[in-house]
Amino acid sequence: MDTNEKTPHINVDYFENLTGDLPSTEAQSVEAIGDKIKKLREDKKLSLDDLSKMTGFDIELLSSIEKKEVQPQLGTIIKLSKALDSAFSRMVSGVGNKLYSITRKNEQKAVSRSTSSKSKKQLYAYKSLAPEVKGRHMEALIVQLEEKPDVDPSVHEGEEFIHVLNGVVELNIGGDVFDLQPGDSVYYLSTTPHLICGKGGSATILAVLYEG
């Protein structure tokens, strides 16, 4: 895959993109989700066992997330945000304080990554496009998908809209499998089992998530 020719004109250094590394200044935000989850849990005086019973996630997984050994998938973050009475957007990109947000292509913020809890392999990297809006219920992300993740389909509350920017995306949804090309899009309820990954290499998508 020739990223110079096929990748949209955005700063893709934050995507690991098979060979690249995240800049050290941005790595802090990658690790922040585990810190946020731990603080919210402790503020509510919940043990890891309590949170495990509330979400169905193994204690080992929750501990690995808080220790920043595993970067949780977006579906996992949504389930944790519900259990901890916190907005999904707050966990992903922080609390905003504006009525609207214009994000220039060189001002995209809130870098984060997701890794497999099984192999610690990176599944995707994402960047928030509108983190400043207060009280938002949607999260718009540019996502770099990796190929063939070793994870099960995701099921959680909310709705999702996906638009393919480059590469080929494999969508497994409700037992059906589709190949999505650049320009293709899909909208679905997140309660439908779904798994999205790159096919034949990495792929880049615009993802809009409504947490419900």
C-alpha positions in Angstrom: 0.0 0.0 0.0 1.4 3.3 -1.1 0.3 5.7 1.7 1.8 8.7 0.0 -0.5 8.3 -3.0 -3.6 6.8 -1.4 -3.9 8.4 2.1 -6.0 11.6 2.4 -4.1 14.8 3.2 -4.1 14.5 6.9 -1.4 14.0 9.4 -1.2 10.2 9.5 1.9 10.0 11.7 -0.4 9.3 14.6 -1.5 6.1 12.9 1.0 3.3 13.4 0.3 2.5 9.8 2.2 -0.8 9.9 5.7 0.9 10.1 5.3 4.3 11.7 5.5 5.2 15.4 3.3 7.6 17.4 5.2 10.8 18.4 6.1 10.7 22.1 4.1 13.9 22.9 0.9 12.1 21.6 1.5 8.9 23.5 0.3 10.5 26.7 -3.2 10.8 25.3 -3.1 7.2 24.1 -2.6 6.1 27.7 -5.1 8.5 29.2 -8.2 6.2 28.8 -6.9 3.7 31.3 -6.3 6.5 33.8 -9.7 7.9 33.2 -11.4 4.6 33.8 -9.5 3.9 37.0 -10.3 7.4 38.4 -14.0 7.1 37.5 -14.2 3.6 39.1 -12.4 4.7 42.3 -14.5 7.9 42.5 -17.6 5.6 42.5 -15.9 3.4 45.1 -16.2 0.3 42.9 -13.7 -2.5 42.9 -12.5 -4.3 39.7 -14.8 -7.2 40.7 -17.8 -4.8 41.0 -17.0 -3.3 37.5 -16.6 -6.8 36.1 -20.0 -7.9 37.3 -21.6 -4.7 35.9 -20.1 -5.0 32.5 -19.3 -8.7 32.0 -15.7 -8.0 31.3 -13.0 -10.2 33.0 -11.2 -8.7 35.9 -7.9 -9.4 34.2 -9.0 -7.4 31.1 -10.1 -4.5 33.3 -6.9 -4.5 35.2 -4.9 -4.6 32.0 -6.8 -1.6 30.7 -6.2 0.4 33.8 -2.5 -0.5 33.8 -2.4 0.6 30.1 -1.3 -2.8 29.0 -4.3 -3.0 26.7 -5.9 -0.1 24.9 -9.7 -0.8 24.9 -11.8 -1.0 21.7 -14.4 1.7 21.2 -17.3 -0.8 22.0 -15.5 -1.6 25.3 -15.2 2.1 26.1 -18.9 2.6 25.5 -19.9 -0.3 27.8 -17.5 1.0 30.5 -18.8 4.6 30.2 -22.4 3.4 30.7 -21.4 1.4 33.8 -19.5 4.3 35.2 -22.2 6.9 34.4 -19.7 8.8 32.2 -20.2 10.1 28.6 -18.4 8.0 26.0 -17.0 11.2 24.5 -15.5 12.2 27.8 -13.5 9.0 27.9 -12.3 9.3 24.3 -11.5 12.9 23.9 -12.3 14.8 27.1 -15.0 17.3 28.2 -15.6 20.1 25.7 -16.6 23.7 26.5 -17.8 25.1 23.2 -21.1 25.4 21.4 -19.5 24.4 18.0 -16.2 23.1 16.8 -14.3 23.7 13.5 -11.3 21.4 13.2 -8.7 22.2 10.6 -6.8 19.2 9.1 -3.7 20.1 11.0 -5.6 20.5 14.3 -7.0 17.0 14.8 -6.7 16.0 18.4 -7.1 13.2 21.0 -4.9 10.4 19.5 -5.7 7.0 20.8 -5.2 3.3 19.8 -7.0 0.0 20.4 -5.1 -3.2 21.0 -6.2 -6.8 21.2 -6.6 -8.2 24.7 -5.4 -11.6 23.4 -2.2 -10.7 21.5 -1.8 -7.0 22.3 -1.7 -6.5 18.5 -2.9 -3.1 17.4 -6.4 -3.2 15.9 -6.8 0.4 14.9 -5.8 3.9 15.8 -8.2 6.9 15.9 -8.3 10.6 16.2 -11.2 12.8 17.3 -12.5 15.5 14.9 -14.6 17.5 17.3 -13.5 17.2 20.9 -14.4 20.8 22.0 -18.2 20.6 21.8 -19.9 20.5 25.2 -22.5 17.9 26.0 -22.2 16.1 22.6 -23.7 12.7 22.0 -21.8 11.8 18.9 -18.1 11.3 18.4 -16.6 11.8 14.9 -13.3 10.0 14.4 -10.7 9.3 11.7 -9.8 5.7 12.1 -6.9 3.7 10.7 -7.9 0.0 10.6 -5.5 -2.8 10.6 -5.9 -6.2 8.8 -7.5 -9.3 10.3 -7.8 -8.5 14.1 -8.0 -11.5 16.5 -11.1 -10.2 18.2 -14.8 -11.2 18.4 -17.5 -9.0 16.9 -18.5 -6.0 19.0 -22.0 -5.5 20.5 -22.9 -2.4 22.4 -25.5 0.4 22.6 -25.7 3.2 20.1 -25.5 3.7 16.4 -22.6 4.0 13.9 -22.0 5.5 10.5 -18.8 4.5 8.6 -17.5 6.1 5.4 -14.4 4.6 3.7 -11.7 7.1 2.8 -9.1 4.7 1.4 -8.1 1.1 1.3 -10.6 -1.8 1.4 -12.7 -2.4 4.5 -14.1 -5.8 5.4 -17.4 -5.5 7.4 -18.8 -8.5 9.2 -22.3 -7.5 10.5 -25.1 -9.7 11.7 -23.4 -12.8 10.1 -23.1 -11.1 6.6 -19.7 -10.1 5.2 -19.2 -7.1 2.8 -16.2 -5.5 1.2 -16.4 -1.7 1.2 -14.4 0.4 -1.2 -13.4 4.1 -1.0 -16.6 6.2 -1.1 -18.8 3.4 0.3 -20.6 3.8 3.6 -22.7 1.9 6.1 -25.0 2.9 8.9 -26.1 0.4 11.5 -27.3 -0.1 15.1 -24.4 -1.0 17.3 -26.5 -3.7 19.0 -26.0 -5.7 15.8 -22.8 -7.8 16.1 -20.2 -6.1 14.0 -16.5 -6.3 13.2 -14.6 -3.9 10.9 -11.1 -4.3 9.6 -8.8 -3.6 6.7 -8.6 -6.1 3.9 -5.3 -6.6 2.0 -3.6 -4.0 4.3 -4.7 -1.1 6.4 -7.6 1.2 5.5 -8.8 4.6 6.7 -12.4 5.4 7.5 -14.5 8.3 8.9 -16.5 6.9 11.8 -19.4 8.8 13.5 -20.6 7.1 16.7 -23.8 8.0 18.6 -23.6 6.5 22.1 -27.4 6.2 22.6 
